[in-house]
Amino acid sequence: NGVINGDLEEGHSLQGEIGLRGKPFSYLTCELSGFWYNFTDQIGEVEIPNPDFPASPPATLIETQNVGDSEYWGFEAAAELDVLALINGGEESPWGRLNLYANVTVLDAEFTDGPNQGNAPAFAPDYLFKSGLLYRWKDTVKAGFIGTIVDDHFANAGNSYQFFVPA
């Protein structure tokens, strides 16, 4: 039930990122960055009515087509703390590493041109937060407890059955 639009244009993207990464202490690593993505003629999949229905089911088809131009602006911050090294005065602990980490991404994404102008692309949440605890002992043992909190993300570009995939 998939078709490709006969006027499909090749998608293009331009991306940039700038940031800082550092290790202010032997047990702490930090990162800050900002990024920008621009997609022209973004390619995506859209559910469309089947012109041959009901003679030829299904009632809808998935069409691969150009869904517009979009921009993504964002900021990311991350930190990782080796708790055992901190307790051990900044030196690596003989008991291994116990890293507490956190990462946050803030995103603003929007279609800037085309039939979906002003709407948000799919799979572009306003924020994403990851955190966890990782234990490593030599190259023998590795265990982790990891969590993620993600804002709502969906496609609101026209009908509610549209799905977009970056080119």
DSSP file with accessible surface (Angstrom, degrees, kcal/mol):
  #  RESIDUE AA STRUCTURE BP1 BP2  ACC     N-H-->O    O-->H-N    N-H-->O    O-->H-N    TCO  KAPPA ALPHA  PHI   PSI    X-CA   Y-CA   Z-CA
    1    1 A N              0   0  126      0, 0.0    61,-2.9     0, 0.0     2,-0.4   0.000 360.0 360.0 360.0  23.5    0.0    0.0    0.0
    2    2 A G  E     +a   62   0A  57     59,-0.2     2,-0.3    61,-0.1    61,-0.2  -0.876 360.0 176.5-108.4 137.9    3.0    2.3   -0.5
    3    3 A V  E     -a   63   0A  56     59,-2.7    61,-2.6    -2,-0.4     2,-0.5  -0.937  23.0-132.4-133.3 158.6    3.4    4.6   -3.5
    4    4 A I  E     -a   64   0A 120     -2,-0.3    61,-0.2    59,-0.2     2,-0.1  -0.951  28.4-114.5-114.7 131.4    6.0    7.2   -4.5
    5    5 A N    >   -     0   0   43     59,-2.8     3,-1.4    -2,-0.5    58,-0.0  -0.389  18.5-136.1 -61.6 134.1    5.0   10.7   -5.7
    6    6 A G  T 3  S+     0   0   81      1,-0.3    -1,-0.1    -2,-0.1    59,-0.1   0.686 102.7  53.8 -68.1 -17.5    6.0   11.1   -9.4
    7    7 A D  T 3  S+     0   0  131      2,-0.1    -1,-0.3    59,-0.0     2,-0.1   0.078  76.1 151.0-102.5  22.4    7.3   14.7   -8.6
    8    8 A L    <   -     0   0   62     -3,-1.4     2,-0.3    56,-0.1    57,-0.1  -0.362  29.2-158.4 -62.6 125.6    9.6   13.6   -5.8
    9    9 A E        -     0   0  115     -2,-0.1     2,-0.2    33,-0.1    -2,-0.1  -0.775  27.2 -97.9-101.8 151.7   12.6   16.0   -5.5
   10   10 A E        -     0   0  141     -2,-0.3     2,-0.2     1,-0.1    -1,-0.0  -0.448  41.3-127.9 -66.0 133.6   15.9   15.1   -3.8
   11   11 A G        -     0   0   15     -2,-0.2     2,-0.3    28,-0.0    30,-0.2  -0.538  23.9-163.8 -82.8 151.0   16.1   16.4   -0.3
   12   12 A H  E     -B   40   0A 103     28,-2.5    28,-2.9    -2,-0.2     2,-0.3  -0.968   4.2-168.0-132.7 152.7   19.0   18.5    0.9
   13   13 A S  E     -B   39   0A  59     -2,-0.3     2,-0.4    26,-0.2    26,-0.2  -0.988  11.5-164.6-142.5 150.9   20.2   19.5    4.4
   14   14 A L  E     -B   38   0A 111     24,-2.1    24,-2.5    -2,-0.3     2,-0.4  -0.998  19.7-175.8-131.1 130.9   22.7   21.9    5.9
   15   15 A Q  E     +B   37   0A 112     -2,-0.4     2,-0.3    22,-0.2    22,-0.2  -0.958   9.0 179.4-133.1 147.7   23.7   21.4    9.5
   16   16 A G  E     +B   36   0A  34     20,-2.5    20,-2.5    -2,-0.4     2,-0.3  -0.995   1.1 178.3-146.0 149.4   25.9   23.2   12.0
   17   17 A E  E     -B   35   0A 117     -2,-0.3     2,-0.4    18,-0.2    18,-0.2  -0.987   3.5-176.6-149.9 141.9   26.9   22.7   15.6
   18   18 A I  E     +B   34   0A 138     16,-2.4    16,-2.9    -2,-0.3     2,-0.3  -0.996  23.0 136.7-138.4 140.8   29.1   24.6   18.0
   19   19 A G  E     -B   33   0A  47     -2,-0.4     2,-0.4    14,-0.3    14,-0.3  -0.984  41.6-114.2-168.0 177.8   30.0   23.6   21.5
   20   20 A L  E     -B   32   0A 133     12,-3.0    12,-2.5    -2,-0.3     2,-0.4  -0.983  19.5-172.8-128.4 140.0   32.4   23.2   24.4
   21   21 A R  E     +B   31   0A 185     -2,-0.4     2,-0.3    10,-0.2    10,-0.2  -0.999  19.1 159.2-132.3 134.8   33.5   20.0   26.0
   22   22 A G  E     -B   30   0A  34      8,-2.7     8,-2.8    -2,-0.4     3,-0.1  -0.967  40.5-143.9-152.5 168.5   35.7   19.9   29.1
   23   23 A K  E     +     0   0A 130     -2,-0.3     6,-0.2     6,-0.2    -2,-0.0  -0.742  20.6 174.9-134.7  80.8   36.9   18.0   32.1
   24   24 A P  E    S+     0   0A  77      0, 0.0     2,-0.3     0, 0.0     5,-0.1   0.788  75.8  19.8 -63.6 -26.0   37.3   20.6   34.9
   25   25 A F  E >  S-B   28   0A 110      3,-0.9     3,-1.7    -3,-0.1    65,-0.1  -0.945  87.2-109.3-136.1 158.8   38.1   17.8   37.4
   26   26 A S  T 3  S+     0   0   70     -2,-0.3    60,-0.1     1,-0.3    59,-0.1   0.746 120.9  43.3 -62.3 -19.4   39.4   14.2   36.8
   27   27 A Y  T 3  S+     0   0   53      1,-0.1    55,-2.8    58,-0.1     2,-0.4   0.348 106.9  68.5-107.6   3.7   36.0   12.9   37.9
   28   28 A L  E <   -BC  25  81A  40     -3,-1.7    -3,-0.9    53,-0.2     2,-0.4  -0.984  51.8-177.4-133.1 127.4   33.7   15.4   36.0
   29   29 A T  E     - C   0  80A  51     51,-2.4    51,-2.4    -2,-0.4     2,-0.3  -0.973  11.1-176.2-120.4 136.3   33.1   15.8   32.3
   30   30 A C  E     -BC  22  79A  45     -8,-2.8    -8,-2.7    -2,-0.4     2,-0.3  -0.939   7.7-174.0-132.0 154.9   30.8   18.5   30.9
   31   31 A E  E     -BC  21  78A  45     47,-2.3    47,-2.5    -2,-0.3     2,-0.4  -0.988   4.7-179.9-150.2 137.3   29.5   19.5   27.5
   32   32 A L  E     +BC  20  77A  89    -12,-2.5   -12,-3.0    -2,-0.3     2,-0.3  -0.998  17.4 159.9-132.9 135.4   27.5   22.4   26.1
   33   33 A S  E     -BC  19  76A   6     43,-2.5    43,-3.0    -2,-0.4     2,-0.3  -0.998  26.8-152.0-154.7 156.3   26.5   22.8   22.5
   34   34 A G  E     -BC  18  75A  24    -16,-2.9   -16,-2.4    -2,-0.3     2,-0.3  -0.950  21.2-172.6-123.9 148.4   24.0   24.6   20.2
   35   35 A F  E     -BC  17  74A  25     39,-2.3    39,-2.3    -2,-0.3     2,-0.3  -0.953  14.2-165.1-143.3 160.2   22.9   23.2   16.8
   36   36 A W  E     -BC  16  73A  61    -20,-2.5   -20,-2.5    -2,-0.3     2,-0.4  -0.988   5.5-173.4-146.1 131.9   20.9   24.1   13.7
   37   37 A Y  E     -BC  15  72A  69     35,-2.5    35,-2.7    -2,-0.3     2,-0.4  -0.995   3.1-168.3-126.1 138.8   19.6   21.9   10.9
   38   38 A N  E     -BC  14  71A  33    -24,-2.5   -24,-2.1    -2,-0.4     2,-0.5  -0.993   4.0-168.6-127.6 121.5   17.9   23.1    7.7
   39   39 A F  E     -BC  13  70A  15     31,-3.0    31,-2.4    -2,-0.4     2,-0.4  -0.960   1.7-165.5-111.9 126.9   16.1   20.6    5.5
   40   40 A T  E    S+B   12   0A  51    -28,-2.9   -28,-2.5    -2,-0.5    29,-0.2  -0.925  77.7   2.3-109.8 136.1   15.0   21.6    2.0
   41   41 A D  E    S-     0   0A  52     -2,-0.4    -1,-0.2   -30,-0.2    28,-0.2   0.924  88.7-157.2  53.6  47.0   12.5   19.4    0.2
   42   42 A Q  E     - C   0  68A   1     26,-2.5    25,-2.9    -3,-0.3    26,-0.6  -0.263   7.2-133.0 -55.4 136.8   12.3   17.2    3.2
   43   43 A I  E     + C   0  66A  47    122,-0.3   122,-0.7    23,-0.2     2,-0.3  -0.809  39.0 149.3 -98.1 134.7   11.1   13.7    2.2
   44   44 A G  E     -DC 164  65A   2     21,-2.8    21,-2.7    -2,-0.4     2,-0.4  -0.902  43.3-102.4-151.2 179.4    8.4   12.0    4.2
   45   45 A E  E     -DC 163  64A  84    118,-1.8   118,-2.1    -2,-0.3     2,-0.4  -0.948  31.7-174.6-115.7 133.8    5.5    9.6    4.1
   46   46 A V  E     - C   0  63A   8     17,-2.7    17,-3.3    -2,-0.4     2,-0.5  -0.984  25.9-124.5-129.7 136.2    1.8   10.8    4.1
   47   47 A E  E     + C   0  62A  43    114,-0.4    15,-0.2    -2,-0.4   114,-0.1  -0.689  37.7 178.4 -79.8 126.9   -1.3    8.8    4.2
   48   48 A I  E     - C   0  61A  41     13,-3.1    13,-3.1    -2,-0.5     2,-0.1  -0.898  34.7 -92.4-126.8 157.3   -3.5    9.6    1.2
   49   49 A P  E     - C   0  60A 104      0, 0.0    11,-0.3     0, 0.0    10,-0.1  -0.427  40.3-117.9 -67.0 143.1   -6.9    8.3    0.0
   50   50 A N    >   -     0   0   15      9,-2.8     3,-1.7     1,-0.2     6,-0.1  -0.732  17.4-153.3 -80.9 115.6   -6.7    5.4   -2.5
   51   51 A P  T 3  S+     0   0  109      0, 0.0    -1,-0.2     0, 0.0     8,-0.0   0.737  93.7  54.0 -65.4 -18.5   -8.3    6.7   -5.7
   52   52 A D  T 3> S+     0   0  104      4,-0.2     4,-2.0     6,-0.1     3,-0.4   0.360  88.0 148.6 -95.6   3.1   -9.3    3.1   -6.7
   53   53 A F  T <4  +     0   0   99     -3,-1.7     6,-0.1     1,-0.3     0, 0.0  -0.574  56.9  22.7 -77.5 139.0  -11.1    2.3   -3.4
   54   54 A P  T  4 S+     0   0  105      0, 0.0    -1,-0.3     0, 0.0    -2,-0.1  -0.989 125.5  51.3 -92.7  -5.5  -13.6    0.5   -2.9
   55   55 A A  T  4 S+     0   0  100     -3,-0.4    -2,-0.2     1,-0.3    -3,-0.1   0.857 124.9  28.8 -61.6 -32.3  -12.8   -1.6   -6.0
   56   56 A S  S  < S-     0   0   58     -4,-2.0    -1,-0.3     2,-0.1    -4,-0.2  -0.822 100.8-123.6-132.4  91.8   -9.2   -2.0   -4.9
   57   57 A P  S    S+     0   0   89      0, 0.0     2,-0.1     0, 0.0    -2,-0.0  -0.265  73.2  76.1 -63.6 160.0   -8.7   -1.9   -1.1
   58   58 A P        -     0   0   55      0, 0.0    -6,-0.1     0, 0.0    -2,-0.1   0.499  63.5-139.6 -83.2 174.6   -7.2   -0.6    1.1
   59   59 A A  S    S+     0   0   48     -2,-0.1    -9,-2.8   -10,-0.1     2,-0.3   0.748  84.4  35.3 -72.5 -24.5   -9.0    2.8    1.6
   60   60 A T  E     - C   0  49A  49    -11,-0.3     2,-0.3    -9,-0.0   -13,-0.1  -0.920  66.1-155.9-130.6 157.0   -5.7    4.7    2.1
   61   61 A L  E     - C   0  48A  24    -13,-3.1   -13,-3.1    -2,-0.3     2,-0.6  -0.890  21.8-122.6-123.9 158.4   -2.2    4.5    0.7
   62   62 A I  E     -aC   2  47A  38    -61,-2.9   -59,-2.7    -2,-0.3     2,-0.5  -0.916  31.6-163.8-102.3 117.3    1.1    5.7    2.1
   63   63 A E  E     -aC   3  46A  33    -17,-3.3   -17,-2.7    -2,-0.6     2,-0.5  -0.890  14.3-142.9-107.5 130.2    2.8    8.1   -0.3
   64   64 A T  E     +aC   4  45A  31    -61,-2.6   -59,-2.8    -2,-0.5     2,-0.3  -0.796  45.2 141.4 -86.6 124.2    6.5    9.1   -0.2
   65   65 A Q  E     - C   0  44A  36    -21,-2.7   -21,-2.8    -2,-0.5     2,-0.5  -0.928  59.0 -79.1-152.6 172.6    6.6   12.8   -1.1
   66   66 A N  E     - C   0  43A  33     -2,-0.3   -23,-0.2   -23,-0.2   -24,-0.1  -0.742  38.5-174.5 -80.4 127.4    8.3   16.1   -0.4
   67   67 A V  E     -     0   0A   0    -25,-2.9    49,-0.5    -2,-0.5     2,-0.2   0.373  45.3 -89.1-109.0   2.3    6.6   17.5    2.7
   68   68 A G  E     - C   0  42A   6    -26,-0.6   -26,-2.5    47,-0.1    -1,-0.4  -0.700  49.4 -55.6 125.7-175.5    8.3   21.0    2.8
   69   69 A D  E     -E  113   0A  30     44,-2.0    43,-2.3    -2,-0.2    44,-1.3  -0.842  52.2-175.3-104.5 143.4   11.3   22.8    4.2
   70   70 A S  E     -EC 111  39A   0    -31,-2.4   -31,-3.0    -2,-0.4     2,-0.4  -0.956  16.3-152.7-140.9 156.2   12.1   22.7    7.9
   71   71 A E  E     -EC 110  38A  57     39,-2.4    39,-2.1    -2,-0.3     2,-0.4  -0.988   5.3-164.2-128.3 142.2   14.5   24.2   10.5
   72   72 A Y  E     -EC 109  37A  19    -35,-2.7   -35,-2.5    -2,-0.4     2,-0.4  -0.996   7.4-178.3-125.7 124.5   15.6   22.8   13.8
   73   73 A W  E     +EC 108  36A 133     35,-2.8    35,-3.1    -2,-0.4     2,-0.3  -0.969  18.2 157.2-119.0 140.5   17.3   24.9   16.4
   74   74 A G  E     -EC 107  35A  17    -39,-2.3   -39,-2.3    -2,-0.4     2,-0.3  -0.980  33.4-144.2-159.9 170.7   18.5   23.4   19.7
   75   75 A F  E     -EC 106  34A  97     31,-2.1    31,-2.7    -2,-0.3     2,-0.4  -0.989  16.4-168.0-137.7 141.3   20.7   23.4   22.7
   76   76 A E  E     -EC 105  33A  48    -43,-3.0   -43,-2.5    -2,-0.3     2,-0.4  -0.998   5.5-179.1-136.2 138.7   22.2   20.4   24.5
   77   77 A A  E     +EC 104  32A  21     27,-2.3    27,-2.7    -2,-0.4     2,-0.3  -0.996   7.8 174.4-134.9 140.4   24.0   20.2   27.9
   78   78 A A  E     -EC 103  31A  28    -47,-2.5   -47,-2.3    -2,-0.4     2,-0.3  -0.993   8.1-177.9-145.2 151.2   25.5   17.1   29.5
   79   79 A A  E     -EC 102  30A  44     23,-2.3    23,-2.3    -2,-0.3     2,-0.4  -0.991   6.0-167.1-148.2 146.4   27.5   16.2   32.6
   80   80 A E  E     -EC 101  29A  61    -51,-2.4   -51,-2.4    -2,-0.3     2,-0.5  -0.985   6.3-168.1-138.1 126.0   29.0   12.9   33.9
   81   81 A L  E     -EC 100  28A  45     19,-3.1    19,-2.9    -2,-0.4     2,-1.1  -0.964  16.9-146.1-119.1 123.2   30.3   12.5   37.4
   82   82 A D  E  >  -E   99   0A  17    -55,-2.8     4,-2.1    -2,-0.5    17,-0.3  -0.767  16.9-170.7 -86.5  99.6   32.4    9.5   38.6
   83   83 A V  H  > S+     0   0   38     15,-2.8     4,-2.4    -2,-1.1     5,-0.2   0.894  81.4  51.8 -62.7 -41.1   31.2    9.2   42.2
   84   84 A L  H  > S+     0   0   36     14,-0.5     4,-1.8     1,-0.2    -1,-0.2   0.891 110.3  48.6 -67.6 -36.6   33.8    6.7   43.2
   85   85 A A  H  4>S+     0   0    4      2,-0.2     5,-3.1     1,-0.2     6,-0.5   0.894 109.8  52.8 -68.7 -38.3   36.7    8.8   41.9
   86   86 A L  H ><5S+     0   0   75     -4,-2.1     3,-1.3     1,-0.2    -2,-0.2   0.946 111.5  45.4 -60.0 -45.6   35.2   11.8   43.7
   87   87 A I  H 3<5S+     0   0  130     -4,-2.4    -1,-0.2     1,-0.3    -2,-0.2   0.852 108.8  58.5 -66.0 -31.0   35.1    9.8   47.0
   88   88 A N  T ><5S-     0   0   72     -4,-1.8     3,-1.1     3,-0.2    -1,-0.3   0.090 126.0 -97.7 -89.1  22.4   38.7    8.6   46.3
   89   89 A G  T < 5S-     0   0   67     -3,-1.3    -3,-0.2     1,-0.2    -2,-0.1   0.755  78.6 -52.6  73.2  23.5   40.1   12.1   46.1
   90   90 A G  T 3 <S+     0   0   11     -5,-3.1     2,-0.3     1,-0.4    -1,-0.2   0.351 111.7 114.7  94.8  -7.7   40.0   12.5   42.3
   91   91 A E  S <  S-     0   0  136     -3,-1.1    -1,-0.4    -6,-0.5    -3,-0.2  -0.671  79.6 -91.3 -94.4 152.2   41.9    9.2   41.7
   92   92 A E        -     0   0  122     -2,-0.3     5,-0.1    -3,-0.1    -1,-0.1  -0.378  46.6-122.5 -61.7 135.0   40.4    6.2   39.9
   93   93 A S  B >   -H   96   0B  12      3,-0.6     3,-1.6     1,-0.1    -8,-0.1  -0.540   2.5-135.3 -80.9 143.3   38.9    3.9   42.5
   94   94 A P  T 3  S+     0   0   97      0, 0.0    -1,-0.1     0, 0.0     3,-0.1   0.686 106.3  66.1 -67.4 -13.6   40.0    0.2   42.7
   95   95 A W  T 3  S-     0   0  185      1,-0.3     2,-0.3   -11,-0.1    41,-0.0   0.396 113.3-114.7 -87.0   1.2   36.3   -0.6   43.0
   96   96 A G  B <   -H   93   0B   5     -3,-1.6    -3,-0.6    41,-0.1     2,-0.4  -0.700  45.6 -45.7 105.0-155.5   35.7    0.7   39.4
   97   97 A R  E     - F   0 136A  99     39,-3.4    39,-2.7    -2,-0.3     2,-0.5  -0.971  34.7-170.3-123.1 137.2   33.7    3.6   38.2
   98   98 A L  E     - F   0 135A  47     -2,-0.4   -15,-2.8    37,-0.2     2,-0.5  -0.913  20.3-168.5-124.3  97.1   30.2    4.7   39.3
   99   99 A N  E     -EF  82 134A  12     35,-3.0    35,-2.8    -2,-0.5     2,-0.5  -0.818  13.3-164.4 -98.3 125.6   29.1    7.4   36.8
  100  100 A L  E     +EF  81 133A  82    -19,-2.9   -19,-3.1    -2,-0.5     2,-0.3  -0.905  23.4 178.5 -99.6 125.4   26.1    9.5   37.4
  101  101 A Y  E     -EF  80 132A  41     31,-2.4    31,-2.0    -2,-0.5     2,-0.3  -0.939  18.0-175.9-133.5 156.9   25.1   11.3   34.2
  102  102 A A  E     -EF  79 131A  35    -23,-2.3   -23,-2.3    -2,-0.3     2,-0.3  -0.989   1.4-176.6-147.4 145.9   22.5   13.7   32.9
  103  103 A N  E     -EF  78 130A  30     27,-2.7    27,-3.0    -2,-0.3     2,-0.4  -0.988   2.6-171.8-144.6 132.5   21.8   15.1   29.4
  104  104 A V  E     -EF  77 129A  49    -27,-2.7   -27,-2.3    -2,-0.3     2,-0.4  -0.990   1.4-170.4-128.5 136.4   19.1   17.6   28.4
  105  105 A T  E     -EF  76 128A  21     23,-2.6    23,-2.0    -2,-0.4     2,-0.4  -0.997   3.3-165.8-124.1 131.4   18.2   18.7   24.8
  106  106 A V  E     -EF  75 127A  75    -31,-2.7   -31,-2.1    -2,-0.4     2,-0.4  -0.972  15.7-173.1-116.1 132.0   15.9   21.6   24.1
  107  107 A L  E     -E   74   0A  27     19,-2.5     2,-0.5    -2,-0.4   -33,-0.2  -0.974  23.0-170.9-134.7 138.2   14.6   21.8   20.5
  108  108 A D  E     +E   73   0A  95    -35,-3.1   -35,-2.8    -2,-0.4     2,-0.4  -0.979  23.3 171.0-123.3 114.3   12.5   24.2   18.4
  109  109 A A  E     +E   72   0A  11     -2,-0.5     2,-0.3    15,-0.2   -37,-0.2  -0.979   1.7 159.7-130.1 139.5   11.5   22.7   15.1
  110  110 A E  E     -E   71   0A  89    -39,-2.1   -39,-2.4    -2,-0.4     2,-0.5  -0.990  43.4-111.0-156.7 145.2    9.1   24.1   12.4
  111  111 A F  E     -E   70   0A   0      8,-3.0     7,-3.0     5,-0.4   -41,-0.3  -0.685  30.5-173.8 -74.1 128.1    8.3   23.7    8.8
  112  112 A T  E     +     0   0A  51    -43,-2.3     2,-0.3    -2,-0.5   -42,-0.2   0.566  63.3  11.6-102.6 -13.1    9.3   27.0    7.2
  113  113 A D  E    S+E   69   0A  88    -44,-1.3   -44,-2.0     3,-0.0     3,-0.3  -0.984  94.1  44.8-159.4 156.4    7.9   26.5    3.7
  114  114 A G  S >  S-     0   0   32     -2,-0.3     3,-1.7   -46,-0.2   -46,-0.1  -0.467 103.1 -38.2 101.9-172.1    5.7   24.2    1.8
  115  115 A P  T 3  S+     0   0  107      0, 0.0    -1,-0.2     0, 0.0   -47,-0.1   0.693 136.8  48.8 -66.3 -16.7    2.3   22.7    2.5
  116  116 A N  T >  S+     0   0   10    -49,-0.5     3,-2.3    -3,-0.3    -5,-0.4   0.204  77.7 154.5-106.8  14.5    3.1   22.2    6.2
  117  117 A Q  T <   +     0   0  120     -3,-1.7    -5,-0.2     1,-0.3     3,-0.1  -0.128  68.3  17.1 -50.8 132.9    4.4   25.7    6.9
  118  118 A G  T 3  S+     0   0   44     -7,-3.0    -1,-0.3     1,-0.3     2,-0.2   0.225 103.2 108.5  89.4 -13.0    4.1   26.7   10.5
  119  119 A N  S <  S-     0   0   49     -3,-2.3    -8,-3.0    -8,-0.1    -1,-0.3  -0.554  73.2-106.7 -94.8 162.1    3.6   23.2   11.8
  120  120 A A        -     0   0   34    -10,-0.2    36,-1.0    -2,-0.2    37,-0.2  -0.683  31.2-120.4 -87.3 135.8    6.0   21.0   13.7
  121  121 A P    >   -     0   0    2      0, 0.0     3,-0.6     0, 0.0    33,-0.3  -0.356  39.8 -94.1 -65.5 156.8    7.8   18.1   12.0
  122  122 A A  T 3  S+     0   0    7      1,-0.2    33,-0.1    31,-0.1    41,-0.1  -0.311 105.3  24.3 -68.4 157.0    7.2   14.7   13.5
  123  123 A F  T 3  S+     0   0  127      1,-0.1    -1,-0.2    -3,-0.1    32,-0.1   0.838  87.2 121.2  58.1  38.0    9.6   13.2   16.1
  124  124 A A    <   -     0   0   11     -3,-0.6   -15,-0.2    30,-0.3    30,-0.1  -0.660  42.7-172.4-129.0  75.2   10.8   16.7   17.2
  125  125 A P        -     0   0   20      0, 0.0    28,-0.1     0, 0.0   -18,-0.1  -0.349  30.7-126.3 -68.4 150.0   10.0   17.0   20.9
  126  126 A D  S    S+     0   0   92     26,-0.5   -19,-2.5     1,-0.2     2,-0.3   0.792  91.2   9.9 -65.5 -29.4   10.5   20.3   22.6
  127  127 A Y  E     -F  106   0A 103    -21,-0.2    24,-2.2    25,-0.1     2,-0.3  -0.993  56.7-169.0-150.3 156.5   12.7   18.7   25.2
  128  128 A L  E     -FG 105 150A  43    -23,-2.0   -23,-2.6    -2,-0.3     2,-0.4  -0.977   9.9-170.5-144.4 127.1   14.5   15.4   26.0
  129  129 A F  E     -FG 104 149A  77     20,-3.0    20,-3.1    -2,-0.3     2,-0.4  -0.990   3.7-177.6-125.8 126.3   16.0   14.5   29.3
  130  130 A K  E     +FG 103 148A  86    -27,-3.0   -27,-2.7    -2,-0.4     2,-0.3  -0.972   8.6 163.8-121.6 141.6   18.2   11.5   30.0
  131  131 A S  E     +FG 102 147A  39     16,-2.4    16,-3.2    -2,-0.4     2,-0.3  -0.985   7.0 140.6-151.1 155.7   19.7   10.5   33.3
  132  132 A G  E     -FG 101 146A   6    -31,-2.0   -31,-2.4    -2,-0.3     2,-0.4  -0.995  41.5-109.9-178.0 178.6   21.3    7.4   34.7
  133  133 A L  E     -FG 100 145A  70     12,-2.6    12,-2.6    -2,-0.3     2,-0.4  -0.999  28.2-170.5-131.2 124.8   23.8    5.6   36.8
  134  134 A L  E     -FG  99 144A  25    -35,-2.8   -35,-3.0    -2,-0.4     2,-0.5  -0.982   4.7-162.6-122.1 130.7   26.5    3.4   35.2
  135  135 A Y  E     +FG  98 143A  72      8,-3.4     8,-2.5    -2,-0.4     2,-0.4  -0.941  11.1 178.0-112.7 131.9   28.8    1.0   37.0
  136  136 A R  E     -FG  97 142A  61    -39,-2.7   -39,-3.4    -2,-0.5     2,-0.5  -1.000  11.0-173.4-131.9 134.4   32.0   -0.3   35.3
  137  137 A W  E >>  - G   0 141A  87      4,-2.4     4,-2.1    -2,-0.4     3,-1.7  -0.967  62.8 -58.2-129.7 111.9   34.6   -2.5   36.8
  138  138 A K  T 34 S-     0   0  153     -2,-0.5    -1,-0.1     1,-0.3   -41,-0.1  -0.175  97.3 -51.9  50.2-141.9   37.7   -3.0   34.6
  139  139 A D  T 34 S+     0   0  173     -3,-0.1    -1,-0.3     1,-0.1     3,-0.1   0.097 131.2  75.5-105.7  21.7   36.6   -4.5   31.3
  140  140 A T  T <4 S+     0   0  104     -3,-1.7     2,-0.4     1,-0.2    -2,-0.2   0.852  92.2  33.8-101.3 -43.6   34.7   -7.3   33.1
  141  141 A V  E  <  +G  137   0A  65     -4,-2.1    -4,-2.4     2,-0.0     2,-0.3  -0.952  52.4 166.5-124.9 136.2   31.5   -5.8   34.5
  142  142 A K  E     +G  136   0A 149     -2,-0.4     2,-0.3    -6,-0.2    -6,-0.2  -0.945   8.5 164.2-147.1 126.0   29.2   -3.1   33.2
  143  143 A A  E     -G  135   0A  56     -8,-2.5    -8,-3.4    -2,-0.3     2,-0.3  -0.984   9.8-174.0-140.2 149.3   25.7   -2.4   34.6
  144  144 A G  E     -G  134   0A  51     -2,-0.3     2,-0.4   -10,-0.2   -10,-0.2  -0.990  24.8-156.8-147.6 154.0   23.4    0.6   34.2
  145  145 A F  E     +G  133   0A 165    -12,-2.6   -12,-2.6    -2,-0.3     2,-0.4  -0.983  31.9 177.7-126.6 113.7   20.1    2.1   35.3
  146  146 A I  E     -G  132   0A  98     -2,-0.4     2,-0.3   -14,-0.2   -14,-0.2  -0.960  11.0-174.5-128.7 139.0   19.0    4.6   32.6
  147  147 A G  E     -G  131   0A  37    -16,-3.2   -16,-2.4    -2,-0.4     2,-0.4  -0.958   4.4-164.8-132.7 151.4   15.9    6.8   32.3
  148  148 A T  E     -G  130   0A  74     -2,-0.3     2,-0.5   -18,-0.2   -18,-0.2  -1.000   5.2-166.2-137.2 135.5   14.5    9.1   29.6
  149  149 A I  E     -G  129   0A 100    -20,-3.1   -20,-3.0    -2,-0.4     2,-0.4  -0.993  16.0-176.5-119.5 124.4   11.8   11.7   29.8
  150  150 A V  E     -G  128   0A  59     -2,-0.5   -22,-0.2   -22,-0.2     3,-0.1  -0.978  22.3-126.6-126.1 135.2   10.6   13.0   26.4
  151  151 A D        -     0   0   33    -24,-2.2   -22,-0.0    -2,-0.4     0, 0.0  -0.268  50.7 -74.7 -67.5 162.0    8.1   15.7   25.6
  152  152 A D        -     0   0  124    -27,-0.1   -26,-0.5   -28,-0.0     2,-0.3  -0.299  56.1-178.7 -55.6 139.2    5.1   14.9   23.3
  153  153 A H        +     0   0   82    -28,-0.1     2,-0.3    -3,-0.1   -31,-0.1  -0.972  17.2 127.9-147.7 131.2    6.1   14.6   19.7
  154  154 A F        -     0   0  122     -2,-0.3     2,-0.5   -33,-0.3   -30,-0.3  -0.904  57.9 -80.2-161.2-176.4    3.9   13.9   16.8
  155  155 A A        +     0   0   16     -2,-0.3     7,-0.2     5,-0.2   -33,-0.1  -0.910  37.8 165.4-105.9 123.7    2.9   15.2   13.4
  156  156 A N        +     0   0   68    -36,-1.0     2,-1.4    -2,-0.5     4,-0.1  -0.014  37.9 121.0-120.2  27.8    0.5   18.1   13.2
  157  157 A A  S    S-     0   0    0      2,-0.2     2,-0.6   -37,-0.2   -40,-0.1  -0.585  92.1 -49.6 -93.7  73.8    1.1   19.0    9.6
  158  158 A G  S    S+     0   0   61     -2,-1.4     2,-0.1   -42,-0.1   -42,-0.0  -0.849 121.0  24.5 104.4-120.9   -2.3   18.6    8.1
  159  159 A N  S >  S-     0   0   68     -2,-0.6     3,-1.2  -112,-0.1    -2,-0.2  -0.467  80.5-115.9 -84.8 157.6   -4.2   15.4    8.9
  160  160 A S  T 3  S+     0   0   92      1,-0.3    -5,-0.2    -2,-0.1    -1,-0.1   0.475 105.6  68.1 -74.8   1.9   -3.3   13.5   12.0
  161  161 A Y  T 3  S+     0   0  138   -114,-0.1  -114,-0.4     2,-0.0     2,-0.3   0.174  71.5 118.9-104.4  17.1   -2.0   10.4   10.0
  162  162 A Q    <   -     0   0   23     -3,-1.2     2,-0.4    -7,-0.2  -116,-0.2  -0.656  41.2-168.5 -88.2 142.0    1.1   12.0    8.5
  163  163 A F  E     -D   45   0A 101   -118,-2.1  -118,-1.8    -2,-0.3     2,-0.4  -0.991   4.7-160.2-127.8 133.7    4.5   10.7    9.3
  164  164 A F  E     -D   44   0A   1     -2,-0.4  -120,-0.2  -120,-0.2  -121,-0.0  -0.935   6.5-169.1-120.9 138.7    7.7   12.6    8.4
  165  165 A V        -     0   0   77   -122,-0.7  -122,-0.3    -2,-0.4   -42,-0.0  -0.990  30.2-116.1-124.0 123.6   11.2   11.2    8.0
  166  166 A P              0   0   66      0, 0.0  -124,-0.0     0, 0.0  -155,-0.0  -0.297 360.0 360.0 -57.8 145.5   14.2   13.6    7.7
  167  167 A A              0   0   65   -155,-0.1  -125,-0.1  -127,-0.0  -157,-0.0  -0.286 360.0 360.0 -68.4 360.0   16.0   13.3    4.4
